[in-house]
Amino acid sequence: MTPGRLALVTGVTGYIGSRLVPRLLDEGWRVRALTRDRAKVADRAWLHRVDVVEGDASSRETLDRALAGVDVAYYVLHSMDGEGDFVERDRDLARTFGAAAADAGAGRIVYLSGLHPHEGRLSDHLASRVEVGDLLLGSGTPTAVLQAAVILGSGSASFEMLRHLTTRLPVMVTPKWLDNRIQPIAVRDVLHYLVGAADLPPDLNRTFDIGGSEVLTYRAMIQRFAGVAGLRERAIVSVPVLSPYLASQWVGLVTPVPTGIAKPLVGSLLHEVVCTEHDIDDLVGPPPEGALSFDDAVAAAIAGDDAHPRPEPGTVDPGRITAADPEWAGGSGGIWS
């Protein structure tokens, strides 16, 4: 890698973005961080090492400033917040960003999307992720769309949902789609592929599936989590009818994950999400120590649950909870064993 190349990271207050910035800095990149509110990153340990552009990613003027001279632009934005039509907002954001990146002559866009089946109707959440990827791929700037399923690490909304369902409910009534297959991936390995994607061949413009070493059902993930956390086996009873809406309301009541986030995540569990190719390993290489197993990823995540104060991103294993993560994330999360 040529030292001194410039990477733009969007979504720097989010789960992936807050961890990606220090990882890129450690790899020798110059980093520019785009945020709507500089005050929200004022406490980050990496702040003095980056160029901060304050502004809204929907503003073309802001994007022109943020993308100037950029070698790679990391698109880690989504509107999954329960506030209005996230599909339309994500569509508009992607179109504006793609056009600005092309006009700025950015070398590459890297987008973290969702793993999904190639046939059948997708949930609104996954369909929107696919659409955003397609818009960026068609922007005129070479784009790598990395598609992941459940990301394992404290602070990840999908991981927190799994954590709190497991620790708070020794007995649970669940929808039958908890037996759908999922290929989760540790956040450590996601960061490996995101950084590596910057060095893909310059003319390459495509999607890549990224996943861990194991394919599990959500039911199995609950039981495996319980085992790693030292909890007794969970009693899980599946029922044939439990709509995504009702399931998301249930998740919102049982877990601290906000309903506006839980609803699209639950909808995505209707699908089996398993990698159909591993081409990125041939181009950037697998994680140096191999893909982290499910059990090891969970153990790495919960090892930092009792840290106080929460550590800064980049100072601990990326699977652990950090000061950048929401207050509702992390902790033991359980009231029964």
N, C-alpha and C positions, 0 to 999 in steps of 0.2 A: 504494500500500500504506500502511495506517495504521501509523506507527512504534510500536514497543513491543508488538506482538502476540507471543504466547508459543507457541513450537513445542516439542513433545516429540520428541526423537530417540532411538529405541531402537537397539540394535546399534552403539553408538558405538565399540566396539573393532574393528569389522569394516571391510571395504573401503569400502563406500558410506557407512556412518554416520560414519566418521572424516573423510571429505571433505565430507559434507553439513553438519556442524556449523559449520565456518568459513565455508562458503558462505552459510548462513543468517545468521550474524553479520554478514557483509559486506553483506547485503541489509537490515540493520536490525532483524532479529528478535531478541527475547529467546529464549534457548534453554535448555531443561532436558534434561539428558542422563541416561538410565537405563542403569545398568551394574551387573552383579553384584558387581564388585570395583572400588572407587574407585582402588585402587593401580594398576590397569591403564591408567588415564588420567592418572596423576599427572604424567607427563612431557609431556602435550600442551600446546602453546603456548596453546591456547584455554581451558584449564581455569579460569583466574581470571575468565573472562568468562561462564561458564555456571553454572546451578544443577544440581548433581549429586544425583541420587537413587540411592542404593545399595540394591540388592535384586534378587530374582529376578523376571523377567517372568511367571513362572507363579503368583506370589503375588498374590492379590487385594488384600491390604493394601498391598503395594508399588505396584501399579498405581493404587490410589485416590490415593496420595500423588503419584505421577508425573503423573497426568492432571488433577489439580485445576487449574481455570482455564485449560486449554489450548485454544488456537484451532485448532491443527492437530497431529495426532499422526502421526509418520512411523514406520510399522511396517516395520522392516528386520531382521526376525528369521527365522532358520530353524535347523533342527537337523541340517543336513547335515554330520555329523561322524564318521560311521562307528560311533557308539556306540549301538546299539540301534535301536528302531523310530522313525525320524525322522518317519514319516507320522503316527503317533499323537501323538507329542509336538507336532508342528506344529499338528495339529488342536486339541489341548487349549489350546495357547498362544493360537491365534486366537480360540477361543470365549471364553476368559477375558478377553482384551484387548478384544474387541468389546463384551462386556457391561459391562466397566468404563468404556470410553469413552462408551457410551450413558448410563450412570448419572451420569457426570461432566459430561455435556452438552458434550463436545468438539465443536468446530465441524466438523471433518473428519478422516478418516483417509486417509493416502496410503500405499499399499503397492506396493513394487517386486516384481513377479512375473516369470514367464517367458513369453516368446512361444511359442505352440504352435499346432499345426493344430487345426481344429475338428471333424475327423472321425477315427475310428480310435482304437485303444487307445494311451494315452500311457505313457511311462516313469513309474516310481514318483515320480521327482523332479518331473517336470512336472505329473503328476496331483495331487501334493500341493500344488504352488504354486497350481494352479487351485482346489483345494478351499479353501485358506486365503483366497484372494480371494473366493470365494463366501460363506464364513462372515463375512468382514468386510463385504461388501456387504449381507448380511442382518442386520447387527448393530443397525440402527436409527440409526446415525450415517452421514451422507453419506460415501461412500468413493470414492476414485479409485484404481483398480488399474492401474498402468503395467506393461505387458508388454514385456520386452526379451529379445533373444537374447544372443549373445556380447557382453560388454562389453569394449571395447578400452582397456587401460591397465595399466601395471605394477602388480602387486599383485592384480589380478583373477584369480581361479583359472582361469577359462576362457582368459584371455589368457596366463597363465603356462604352461598346458598347450600352447597353440599355439606359444609362444615356444620352449619346450624341445624339443618334437618337431622343430621346424624346425632349430634350431641344433645339436642333438646327432645328428641322423640325416640325413646326406646321401643315404642310400638307406633306404627304409622299405617294409615290407609292411603294407598297411592294409586295413580292411574296405571293402566296396563302398559303404557309406553315406557315405564321405567325399565323394561326389558329390552329396549332398543340398544343397539351397540354404539359405543362412543370410543374414540381414540384420543384420550386426553394427552396433554403435553405440558411439561414443566416450564414455568416462565423463564428459567435459566436457558432452556433450549430455544424458546421463542426468541430471546435476545440474540442468541448465537446466529440464528437464521436471518434476523433483521439486519444485523451488522454485516453479515456475509453477503447479503443481497446487493449491497452497494457495489460489489466487485463483480457482478454478473457481466457477461459479454455485453458491450454497449448496444448491440442491435436486438437484444432479446426483449420480448414484450409478451408476457404470458402469466398464467396463474401457476402456483405451486402448492401442493398439499404439504402441510407439516404436521407431524404427530409424534407421539411417544412410542415406546416399544410394545405397548400392550393395548389390546382392544377389549373393553369391558362394558358390561351393562351398567346403567346408573345404579341398579340394585346392588351389583357387585362392588361398585365404587363406595356405596354407603357402608357395606360390610367391611371392606378393606380399610376404609377410613377409621371405622370403629376399632378395628384390630390394632392399627398403628397408634391410635389415641389411648389404648388401654381400656376401652369400653367393652361391655359384653355384646354379644351378637344381637343385632336389631331384629325385631319381629316386624316383617313387612307383609301386608295383605293388599293384593292388587284388586281393584274393582274395574269392571268394564267401562263404566261411564264416569268420567270426571273431566269436564271440559278444560281447555287451557285457561279460560277466564277464571273458573272456580279454583283451579289448581294454583293460579298465580295469586288469587286473593288469600288462599290458604298459606302459601309460602310467605306472603306479606305479613300475615298474622303470626306465624310461627318463627320467622327469622327477622333480623333487623334490616335485611336487604329491602330498600324502598320498592314499593309495588310497581312504580313506573319503570324500574329496572328489571324486577322479577318477572313481570308479565311477558316481555319479549324473550327472555331467557327460557322461561317455561315453554313458550310456544315452540322454541327451537328443539326442545327435547322430543317433539313429535317425530323427528327425523333420525334415521341412523346416520351418523357422521363418522366415516371411516376413510382414511387415505386410500386413494386409488393409484397413486404413484409417489415415488420418492426421488424424483429427478433432481431436486435441489441438492441432495447429498453428493451427486456426481459433479456438481458445478462449484459448490462452496465447501463441501465436506460435511460430515456429520459432526455433532458436538465432540470436542476433543476426548472426553471421557466416555463417549457413548450417550445415548438418550437416557435420561434419568427415569428409573422405574416409578410406577405409581406410588408404591410404598415409600420410596426414598424421597420423592417430591413432597408427599404429605408430611413426612418426618422433618424435612428441611423447613417447611412452612410453619409448622406448629412449634418448632424449637424456639422461636422468638416471641411467643405469645405473651410472656410475662415481662418483656422489656419495658422499662419506664425510666426516663422518657423514651419514646419511640425513636429509633435511630434514623439517620438521614439515608435516603436512597444512595446506593453506591458504596456505603460503608459496611454493609452486611450482605450475606447471601440474598440474592434478589427474591427468593421465595418467602423471606420473612416480612412481617409487617413493618412499615416505615412511617415516618412523620408525614409523608405525602398522601397516605391512604386515608379514606374517610373514617370518621369516628366509629361508625357502626361495624367496621371491619376488625378482624382479629379477635384476640381474647379466647378464653376457653369456650365461651358460647354455650355452655351446657348447664342444665339444672338437675339432670339425672345422670346416673352412670349405668 
